[in-house]
């Protein structure tokens, strides 16, 4: 591990000043410290923001949620209003990491985490995300766990977060505070596809601080849930996953929110699936037909062709569970 300075701040102004001087924000440290140990990340200054007043979950006026950036994954998952209003968020969190990590890791840190691609974490391997212009070893290497959607010639790494898939499905917003003031970014625009600049992963400006994730109010009644398919049931990242939220009134689907994880370079919204559902009555045949659209545009690699079919099956299974016809 390389030498670094450490500063603990007590208010957002102090944090922003430290960020302007090049400091990297850290709270639970469950991702950044690992990357520092492996010398993937070499920050010269760490700014501990764990003492900032960003650790509350509140219900907005219309029935949405505002989840503070420093709320831990465990706290958010267990919060009564999160579980009641948006079970998909609680389920995604509870299927993430281990209990110990969920007690430490924060919501802000979770959506900022970097890929778990083994080539990214191996400093001897070519990785455009870690060293722009060095190449992508995964393209010709072992790429079973890599992305089939949103890839480029520069990068095929998946985004690892489960709760980010739920936030994408629900069309959440990320609240940011920076030297130029506050702004709000749609979650779908916050995490960036690799394109030709895979080293730029979030639409966050220099010294900006995540203050909250805001989930909009959605029509009620709303049923939602998260399904994760992985190689083992304990502490494993998704091969595929599906976040689904359905508003059914009068026996007809009025709104549908669907996103997939484990298959995209970012959490992947599935608008073709959503369009196929809206205006229809829940049925086994509807779920099958809608799920067939899940992998449109997929670009599988030599070792992960199976993800195309697995994604469709995962989406179909979760539609059946949430839609009540399992």
C-alpha positions as CSV (number, residue, x, y, z in Angstrom):
1,X,0.0,0.0,0.0
2,X,1.3,3.4,-0.9
3,X,1.6,6.3,1.6
4,X,-1.5,8.6,2.0
5,X,-2.8,11.2,4.3
6,X,-6.0,10.8,6.3
7,X,-8.5,13.6,7.3
8,X,-11.8,13.2,9.1
9,X,-14.3,15.9,8.4
10,X,-17.4,17.0,10.4
11,X,-19.4,19.1,7.9
12,X,-20.0,19.2,4.2
13,X,-18.1,22.4,3.6
14,X,-15.0,20.9,5.2
15,X,-15.5,17.8,3.0
16,X,-15.8,19.8,-0.2
17,X,-12.7,21.9,0.6
18,X,-10.7,18.7,1.2
19,X,-12.1,17.2,-2.1
20,X,-11.1,20.3,-4.0
21,X,-7.5,19.7,-2.8
22,X,-7.6,16.2,-4.3
23,X,-8.9,14.1,-1.4
24,X,-10.8,10.9,-2.0
25,X,-14.0,10.5,0.0
26,X,-14.3,7.3,2.1
27,X,-16.9,6.1,4.6
28,X,-17.2,2.3,5.1
29,X,-14.2,1.7,3.0
30,X,-15.3,-1.8,2.0
31,X,-14.3,-1.2,-1.7
32,X,-11.6,1.5,-1.7
33,X,-9.5,-0.1,1.0
34,X,-9.4,-3.4,-0.9
35,X,-8.3,-1.6,-4.1
36,X,-5.6,0.2,-2.2
37,X,-4.3,-3.0,-0.8
38,X,-4.1,-4.4,-4.3
39,X,-2.5,-1.1,-5.5
40,X,-5.3,-0.7,-8.1
41,X,-6.1,2.6,-6.4
42,X,-3.3,4.9,-5.1
43,X,-5.0,7.9,-3.6
44,X,-2.6,10.4,-1.9
45,X,-5.3,11.7,0.5
46,X,-8.3,10.1,2.1
47,X,-11.2,12.2,3.4
48,X,-13.3,10.4,6.0
49,X,-16.9,11.6,5.6
50,X,-18.5,9.0,7.9
51,X,-19.4,11.7,10.4
52,X,-21.5,13.8,8.1
53,X,-25.3,14.1,8.7
54,X,-26.2,12.1,5.6
55,X,-27.5,9.0,7.3
56,X,-31.3,9.2,7.3
57,X,-34.1,7.6,5.3
58,X,-37.1,9.8,4.8
59,X,-40.4,9.5,2.9
60,X,-41.0,12.3,0.4
61,X,-44.3,14.2,0.3
62,X,-45.8,12.1,-2.5
63,X,-44.6,8.7,-1.1
64,X,-41.1,8.4,-2.6
65,X,-37.9,7.8,-0.6
66,X,-34.8,9.8,0.1
67,X,-32.0,7.6,1.2
68,X,-29.0,9.4,2.6
69,X,-25.6,8.5,1.1
70,X,-24.2,7.4,4.5
71,X,-27.1,5.1,5.4
72,X,-25.6,1.6,5.5
73,X,-26.8,-1.2,3.3
74,X,-28.1,-3.0,6.4
75,X,-29.9,0.0,7.7
76,X,-31.6,0.7,4.4
77,X,-32.6,-2.9,3.9
78,X,-34.2,-3.1,7.4
79,X,-35.9,0.3,7.3
80,X,-39.7,-0.2,7.6
81,X,-40.6,2.3,4.9
82,X,-38.1,0.9,2.4
83,X,-39.5,-2.6,3.0
84,X,-43.1,-1.4,2.7
85,X,-42.8,1.0,-0.2
86,X,-40.1,-0.6,-2.3
87,X,-39.4,-4.2,-1.4
88,X,-37.2,-4.5,-4.5
89,X,-34.6,-2.2,-2.7
90,X,-34.6,-4.3,0.5
91,X,-34.3,-7.5,-1.4
92,X,-31.5,-6.3,-3.6
93,X,-29.5,-5.1,-0.5
94,X,-30.1,-8.3,1.4
95,X,-28.8,-10.4,-1.5
96,X,-25.6,-8.3,-1.6
97,X,-22.2,-9.1,-0.1
98,X,-22.1,-10.5,3.5
99,X,-23.8,-9.4,6.7
100,X,-20.5,-7.9,7.9
101,X,-20.0,-5.9,4.8
102,X,-23.6,-4.7,4.7
103,X,-23.2,-3.4,8.2
104,X,-20.2,-1.2,7.1
105,X,-20.9,-0.3,3.4
106,X,-22.9,2.8,2.6
107,X,-25.5,3.4,-0.1
108,X,-23.2,6.1,-1.6
109,X,-20.2,3.9,-1.6
110,X,-22.2,1.0,-3.0
111,X,-23.2,2.9,-6.2
112,X,-19.6,4.2,-6.5
113,X,-18.0,0.8,-6.3
114,X,-15.8,-0.3,-9.1
115,X,-16.0,-3.5,-11.2
116,X,-15.1,-6.9,-9.8
117,X,-13.5,-7.9,-13.1
118,X,-10.4,-10.0,-12.2
119,X,-8.4,-8.4,-14.9
120,X,-9.1,-4.9,-13.5
121,X,-7.9,-6.1,-10.1
122,X,-4.8,-7.8,-11.4
123,X,-2.3,-5.0,-11.9
124,X,-0.2,-7.2,-14.2
125,X,-3.1,-7.6,-16.7
126,X,-4.1,-5.2,-19.5
127,X,-7.1,-3.1,-18.4
128,X,-8.4,0.1,-20.1
129,X,-10.4,0.9,-17.0
130,X,-7.4,0.9,-14.8
131,X,-4.8,2.1,-17.4
132,X,-6.4,3.8,-20.4
133,X,-4.9,2.6,-23.7
134,X,-3.4,-0.6,-22.2
135,X,-6.1,-3.0,-23.8
136,X,-8.7,-5.3,-22.4
137,X,-7.5,-8.8,-21.4
138,X,-11.0,-10.0,-20.9
139,X,-11.8,-9.8,-24.6
140,X,-9.6,-12.8,-25.3
141,X,-9.4,-14.2,-21.8
142,X,-11.8,-15.9,-19.4
143,X,-14.9,-13.8,-19.8
144,X,-17.7,-16.1,-18.4
145,X,-18.8,-13.4,-15.9
146,X,-18.5,-10.4,-18.2
147,X,-21.1,-8.2,-19.8
148,X,-23.2,-9.0,-22.9
149,X,-24.9,-5.5,-23.0
150,X,-23.4,-2.1,-23.2
151,X,-20.0,-3.4,-24.0
152,X,-17.3,-1.7,-26.2
153,X,-14.0,-2.7,-27.8
154,X,-12.4,-1.0,-24.8
155,X,-14.2,-2.8,-21.9
156,X,-16.6,-5.6,-21.2
157,X,-16.7,-5.5,-17.3
158,X,-20.0,-5.7,-15.5
159,X,-21.1,-3.3,-12.8
160,X,-21.3,-5.3,-9.5
161,X,-24.0,-3.5,-7.5
162,X,-27.3,-5.2,-6.8
163,X,-29.1,-2.2,-5.4
164,X,-28.1,-0.1,-8.4
165,X,-30.2,-2.4,-10.5
166,X,-33.2,-1.7,-8.3
167,X,-32.5,2.1,-8.4
168,X,-32.2,1.9,-12.2
169,X,-35.6,0.1,-12.5
170,X,-37.3,2.6,-10.2
171,X,-35.7,5.5,-12.2
172,X,-34.1,7.0,-9.1
173,X,-32.1,10.2,-8.9
174,X,-28.7,10.8,-7.4
175,X,-28.3,14.0,-5.3
176,X,-24.9,15.6,-5.5
177,X,-23.3,18.5,-3.7
178,X,-20.2,20.2,-5.1
179,X,-18.3,23.4,-5.1
180,X,-20.8,24.8,-7.6
181,X,-23.8,23.8,-5.5
182,X,-26.4,21.0,-5.6
183,X,-27.7,19.1,-8.6
184,X,-29.7,15.9,-9.3
185,X,-28.7,13.3,-11.9
186,X,-31.0,10.5,-13.2
187,X,-29.6,7.2,-12.0
188,X,-29.6,6.0,-15.6
189,X,-27.2,8.8,-16.5
190,X,-25.1,8.6,-13.3
191,X,-23.4,5.3,-14.2
192,X,-21.6,5.5,-17.5
193,X,-21.2,2.9,-20.2
194,X,-17.5,2.4,-21.1
195,X,-17.5,3.5,-24.7
196,X,-13.9,4.6,-25.5
197,X,-13.4,6.0,-21.9
198,X,-14.0,3.1,-19.6
199,X,-11.9,4.7,-16.8
200,X,-14.7,7.3,-16.4
201,X,-17.4,5.4,-14.6
202,X,-19.7,8.0,-13.0
203,X,-21.1,11.4,-14.1
204,X,-19.6,13.0,-11.0
205,X,-17.6,16.2,-11.1
206,X,-14.4,17.0,-9.2
207,X,-14.9,17.2,-5.5
208,X,-18.6,16.4,-5.7
209,X,-20.2,14.5,-2.9
210,X,-23.1,12.1,-3.1
211,X,-25.7,13.2,-0.5
212,X,-28.6,10.9,-1.3
213,X,-30.4,8.7,-3.7
214,X,-34.0,9.8,-4.3
215,X,-36.6,7.2,-5.4
216,X,-39.7,8.8,-7.0
217,X,-43.2,8.1,-5.9
218,X,-44.9,5.5,-8.1
219,X,-48.6,4.7,-8.5
220,X,-50.1,2.4,-6.0
221,X,-50.7,-0.5,-5.5
222,X,-47.2,-1.4,-6.5
223,X,-45.6,-4.8,-6.2
224,X,-41.8,-5.2,-6.6
225,X,-39.0,-7.6,-6.1
226,X,-35.4,-8.6,-6.9
227,X,-34.2,-12.0,-8.2
228,X,-30.5,-12.8,-8.3
229,X,-28.9,-15.8,-10.1
230,X,-25.4,-16.6,-9.0
231,X,-22.9,-19.5,-8.8
232,X,-23.4,-19.9,-5.0
233,X,-25.9,-18.5,-2.5
234,X,-23.4,-16.9,-0.2
235,X,-21.5,-13.7,-1.0
236,X,-21.4,-13.9,-4.7
237,X,-21.9,-11.5,-7.6
238,X,-24.8,-11.9,-10.0
239,X,-24.5,-13.9,-13.3
240,X,-27.9,-12.3,-14.0
241,X,-30.5,-10.5,-11.9
242,X,-33.8,-8.8,-12.4
243,X,-35.5,-5.9,-10.6
244,X,-39.2,-5.7,-11.3
245,X,-41.9,-3.2,-10.2
246,X,-45.5,-3.5,-11.5
247,X,-48.6,-1.3,-11.0
248,X,-51.6,-3.4,-11.7
249,X,-55.1,-1.8,-11.5
250,X,-58.4,-3.2,-12.8
251,X,-56.6,-6.4,-13.8
252,X,-54.3,-4.5,-16.3
253,X,-50.6,-3.5,-16.0
254,X,-50.6,0.3,-15.9
255,X,-46.9,0.8,-15.3
256,X,-43.9,-1.5,-15.5
257,X,-40.3,-0.9,-14.3
258,X,-37.8,-3.6,-15.2
259,X,-34.0,-3.7,-15.1
260,X,-31.3,-6.4,-15.2
261,X,-27.9,-6.8,-13.5
262,X,-24.9,-9.1,-14.0
263,X,-25.2,-8.7,-17.8
264,X,-24.4,-5.1,-18.5
265,X,-21.5,-2.7,-18.1
266,X,-24.0,-0.7,-16.1
267,X,-27.4,-1.8,-14.6
268,X,-29.5,-2.3,-17.6
269,X,-33.0,-0.9,-18.0
270,X,-35.2,-3.0,-20.2
271,X,-37.7,-0.6,-22.0
272,X,-38.7,-3.2,-24.6
273,X,-39.8,-5.5,-21.8
274,X,-41.7,-2.6,-20.1
275,X,-43.5,-1.6,-23.3
276,X,-44.6,-5.1,-23.9
277,X,-46.2,-5.3,-20.5
278,X,-48.0,-2.1,-20.2
279,X,-51.7,-2.3,-21.1
280,X,-51.8,-6.1,-20.8
281,X,-53.3,-8.5,-18.3
282,X,-50.9,-10.6,-16.3
283,X,-50.5,-14.1,-17.7
284,X,-47.9,-16.8,-18.1
285,X,-47.8,-16.2,-21.8
286,X,-47.3,-12.4,-21.3
287,X,-44.3,-13.0,-19.1
288,X,-42.7,-15.4,-21.6
289,X,-43.2,-13.0,-24.5
290,X,-42.0,-10.0,-22.6
291,X,-38.9,-11.7,-21.3
292,X,-37.9,-12.8,-24.8
293,X,-37.1,-9.1,-25.4
294,X,-34.7,-8.8,-22.4
295,X,-31.5,-9.6,-24.3
296,X,-32.1,-7.5,-27.4
297,X,-28.9,-6.0,-28.6
298,X,-26.7,-8.5,-26.6
299,X,-23.1,-9.1,-27.7
300,X,-22.0,-12.3,-26.0
301,X,-18.4,-13.3,-25.6
302,X,-16.9,-16.7,-26.3
303,X,-17.5,-17.9,-22.7
304,X,-20.8,-16.2,-21.7
305,X,-23.2,-17.0,-24.5
306,X,-25.3,-18.8,-21.8
307,X,-26.1,-15.4,-20.3
308,X,-28.5,-14.5,-23.2
309,X,-30.9,-17.3,-22.3
310,X,-30.3,-17.0,-18.6
311,X,-31.2,-13.4,-18.7
312,X,-34.6,-14.1,-20.3
313,X,-35.3,-16.9,-17.9
314,X,-34.4,-14.7,-14.9
315,X,-36.6,-11.8,-16.1
316,X,-39.5,-14.2,-16.8
317,X,-39.2,-15.9,-13.4
318,X,-39.3,-12.5,-11.6
319,X,-42.2,-11.3,-13.6
320,X,-44.1,-14.4,-12.6
321,X,-43.2,-13.8,-8.9
322,X,-44.1,-10.1,-8.8
323,X,-47.1,-10.5,-11.2
324,X,-48.5,-13.2,-9.0
325,X,-48.6,-16.2,-11.4
326,X,-45.6,-18.1,-10.3
